[in-house]
Amino acid sequence: SNFEYLVKMEPNYIKIDGSLVKEINNDTHMYDMVKTITNFAHQQSYKVIAEFVESASIQEAVAKLGIEYSQGYFHSEPKRDVIQRT
């Protein structure tokens, strides 16, 4: 049902949860899941963002799958923005 929801929404981007991405090199089931989501997204012309990219090896794996964007400690630590209300 989640895939049906995505088709109805027609998003520009899909973000793959870090719980899947962080184990991409250690668990073939997680790798297959990320690959399947990525293939589906590309078939629908969606761009893909991978969360939790914490090492060069994870970055290499997501790049090899054709994932366009990634975020995580490999790139930089999260930034805290403070919004001051007036």
N, C-alpha and C positions, 0 to 999 in steps of 0.2 A: 504493500500500500504506500510505502514511502516513495518508491520510484514513480508510482502513478501521481502522487502529489507533486513531485518535481516536474513532471511533464506538464501538469496543469499550471504550475507557477511560471514556467519558462524563465528560470533565473539566468543570469549571465555567468555566475560563478557558483561552484560547489566547494565547500571546505570539508576536507576529510579529517575526522576527529583524531586527535593525538593518540587515543587509546589504540587505534589501529596502526598508525604510522610508526609509533615508537618501537614496535616489535617487528617491523617489516623485514629485518635481516635475520631474525631469530625464530620466526614462526611462519611456516609456509602457508598456513591458513590465513594469517593476517596479510601476507604478501598477496595471496590470491584475492582476498577481499578488496584490498586497495586497487589492485589491477582491474578487477571487475567494475568497481565504482568509476575508476578513471576511464575505462573503455566506454562505459555507458555515457558518462559525461561528454566525452569527445564525440560520440555518435549523435548527441543532441546539440552539439556546438557550444557546450559550456566550457569555460576555463576551470581549472582545478587548482585548489590551494591545499597544501599539506601542512597540518599543524605538527608541532612537537619534533621538528627537525633539530636534533641536538648534536649530531656528529656528521663528519664528512661522509661516512659510510651510508648514513640514512639519506643525506642529500644526494649522493650518487644514485641510490636506489630509486628515489622519487623522480630524479631527472631521467633515469633510464626508462621509467614508465611513461615519460612524456608529461609529467605534471609541471605546469607552467610556473607556479608560484609556491614558495614555501616560507614558513616562519618557525622560529624557535631559537634556542640558545646558540645553535651553530652560527646563526647570523648576528644576533645581539641579544642582550638581556632585555626583558620587558621594560618599557618606560612607563612611569606613573605620571600621568597628567593630573594636575590639581586644578579643578575648576572652582573659582571663587564666585560665589553668588553675591550679587549686590542688592 
